[in-house]
Amino acid sequence: MASLLTYRDMVERYEGGENAFEISIDKWKRIKENVETASTPQHFHNIFESASLKVPLCIEYEDNCSVCPLNKVCSRGEDGSFNKFMRALHAFCIAGDVLPKPALLSLADEVILELEECRGEAKKLVS
């Protein structure tokens, strides 16, 4: 099981010059890897905590979500991929490993894909 990123890990990497998109994508790839191997409610709780952490772009944009390039992924208060993942993960936190994982893994893939699309769109804007 890959270690989940902590907020401190992400801030240190960001302050060390690493790209905020790359850190965010790495965070979600690790989350997906952990979903694949999770087998207890505690595992799912740890994943939930990691998924709930802000990413470096939250720091960069000072929580001004409306102008953040990840706004469509987070879409706080809306029915975006992040919120769908979190709702599904909540069920796993309660039930443990008795629910089928493919739907949760698919939602994690959706978040990762959207993050990669946002990274591509941001690269186009700066080139």
URFENZI-V893150 format. One record per residue. N is the residue number from 0. RES is the residue in one letter. PSI is psi in whole degrees, -180 to 180 (NA if undefined). BURIAL is 1 if it has 16 or more other ideal C-beta (glycine too) atoms within 10 Angstrom, else 0. D_FIRST is the distance of its C-alpha to the first C-alpha in Angstrom with 1 decimal. Layout:
# URFENZI-V893150
N/RES/PSI/BURIAL/D_FIRST, N/RES/PSI/BURIAL/D_FIRST
This chain:
# URFENZI-V893150
0/M/125/0/0.0, 1/A/144/0/3.8, 2/S/141/0/6.4, 3/L/147/1/8.8, 4/L/138/1/12.3, 5/T/167/0/15.1, 6/Y/-41/1/18.6, 7/R/-43/0/19.7, 8/D/-48/1/17.2, 9/M/-43/1/18.6, 10/V/-43/0/22.1, 11/E/-44/0/22.0, 12/R/-42/1/20.8, 13/Y/-47/1/23.4, 14/E/-22/0/26.1, 15/G/0/0/25.3, 16/G/1/0/26.4, 17/E/146/0/23.4, 18/N/131/0/24.0, 19/A/-36/1/23.3, 20/F/-43/1/22.4, 21/E/-40/0/19.9, 22/I/-43/1/18.1, 23/S/-42/1/18.3, 24/I/-43/1/17.0, 25/D/-42/1/14.0, 26/K/-47/1/13.3, 27/W/-29/1/13.5, 28/K/-39/1/11.5, 29/R/-39/1/8.5, 30/I/-47/1/9.7, 31/K/-45/1/10.0, 32/E/-39/1/6.6, 33/N/-35/1/5.7, 34/V/-42/1/9.0, 35/E/-34/0/8.5, 36/T/-6/0/6.4, 37/A/141/1/8.3, 38/S/-2/0/11.1, 39/T/160/0/13.2, 40/P/-35/0/15.3, 41/Q/-40/0/13.8, 42/H/-46/1/10.3, 43/F/-34/1/12.5, 44/H/-43/1/14.7, 45/N/-40/1/12.2, 46/I/-42/1/11.4, 47/F/-45/1/15.2, 48/E/-43/0/15.9, 49/S/-44/1/14.0, 50/A/-29/1/15.7, 51/S/-17/0/18.9, 52/L/142/0/19.0, 53/K/154/0/21.7, 54/V/167/1/21.1, 55/P/-30/1/23.3, 56/L/-23/1/25.8, 57/C/-36/1/26.6, 58/I/-48/0/27.7, 59/E/-41/0/29.6, 60/Y/7/1/31.4, 61/E/45/0/31.9, 62/D/22/0/30.7, 63/N/75/0/33.6, 64/C/-30/0/31.6, 65/S/-23/0/34.6, 66/V/-1/0/34.6, 67/C/138/1/30.9, 68/P/-12/1/29.7, 69/L/7/1/26.7, 70/N/-39/1/29.1, 71/K/-25/0/28.9, 72/V/-51/1/25.1, 73/C/-49/1/25.3, 74/S/56/1/28.7, 75/R/132/0/28.6, 76/G/-1/0/30.8, 77/E/-174/0/30.9, 78/D/49/0/29.1, 79/G/175/1/26.8, 80/S/-37/1/23.4, 81/F/-49/1/21.8, 82/N/-36/1/23.8, 83/K/-44/1/23.3, 84/F/-46/1/19.5, 85/M/-40/0/20.0, 86/R/-44/0/22.5, 87/A/-42/1/20.4, 88/L/-36/1/17.4, 89/H/-42/0/20.0, 90/A/-40/0/20.9, 91/F/-35/1/17.4, 92/C/-35/1/17.4, 93/I/-45/0/20.7, 94/A/-20/0/20.2, 95/G/-150/0/16.7, 96/D/39/0/15.4, 97/V/-6/0/19.0, 98/L/151/0/19.3, 99/P/131/0/18.6, 100/K/-23/0/15.6, 101/P/-38/0/17.4, 102/A/-42/0/19.4, 103/L/-41/1/16.7, 104/L/-38/0/14.8, 105/S/-39/0/18.3, 106/L/-37/1/18.9, 107/A/-42/1/15.9, 108/D/-38/0/17.3, 109/E/-43/1/20.6, 110/V/-47/1/19.6, 111/I/-45/1/18.2, 112/L/-44/0/21.3, 113/E/-37/1/23.6, 114/L/-43/1/22.1, 115/E/-38/0/22.8, 116/E/-42/0/26.2, 117/C/-40/1/26.9, 118/R/-44/1/26.1, 119/G/-43/0/28.5, 120/E/-40/0/31.1, 121/A/-39/1/31.0, 122/K/-38/0/31.4, 123/K/-37/0/34.4, 124/L/-33/0/36.0, 125/V/-9/0/35.9, 126/S/NA/0/37.1
